């Protein structure tokens, strides 16, 4: 509880409703709020380009490639269309 106000839940990176399996390579820990916002999404609109972008996949991508912190460390900032879309879709800030 040092970094998150909620207990983490198990997220299917590719939702079961989209064919995702309950295997280790498709499961990740997620805060419940992010998991609820994600729901069955695997893509979301990149707010900068207006194009659809894939959501961040913690099993296949590195966090530092798609996100960084604001200068005062209070906001997560996107670095790529995937980062920007994920921040918007999961309402991370």
N, C-alpha and C positions, 0 to 999 in steps of 0.2 A: 504493500500500500504506500510505499515511499513515492511513487511516481504517478499512480493512477488512483482516482477516488473510488473506483469500482473493482469488483472481482473480474478477472478475465474469463472469457468464454471461448469455447472451441469453435472456430470458424472454418467452414469449407471454402477454400480459396475459389474453386469453381463450384458453385452451389449444386447440391444434389439435383435440384430441379432442372439443371442444365447439363446433367450427366456426370457431375463430379462425384468421386468415390470417397468413402471414409477410410482413406489410406494416409499414412504419414506424409507422403509427398503432396497431399492436397489439404492438409489440416494446418492451422496456425492459431496461435493465441491472439485474441482480439478483445479490446474493451467492449463491453456490451453495447454501449452507445454507438460505436463505429459499426459493430456487427448489425445492429438494428437498422442503421442508415444504409448499409450496403445491401441488405436483404438478398435479392437474387441477381443483383447487378454484377456485370463483369466489365462494362464500359460505362463511360459518362462523358458529357460534353466538356471539352477543354474550354474554359471560359475566355481564354485569350484568342483562340482561333475559331471557336464555334464548331469545331469538328469533333466527332466522337473519338475517344481515346481509351485504350485499355486501362483498367484499374491496376494499381500496384500489386504485384504478386511477390510476397515475401519469400516464397520458396524458390523463385527463379531470378529475382532482381535484388540489387543492393540498395538499401535505403538512401545512402549518400549520393547515389546516381540520380535520384528523383526528388530529393528533399534536402532542405537545409533549415537552419533556424534564423529568425530575424536577428538583427544586431543586438536587441535587448533580450533575446531568448524567450520571448513570450508568444511567438507565432511560428508555426511550421510554414515554410515557404517552398513552393514548387520550383523545380529546376527544369522540368520537362512537361510535355503535354500529359503524360501519365501522372506525374506529380500534381499538376494543377487540377486535373480531373478528379483524382483521388481525394484531394483536400476538399473540393466542392461536394462530391458525392457522399463522403463520410462526415461532412460538417465538422472537420477536425479542429477548426479554430473557433 
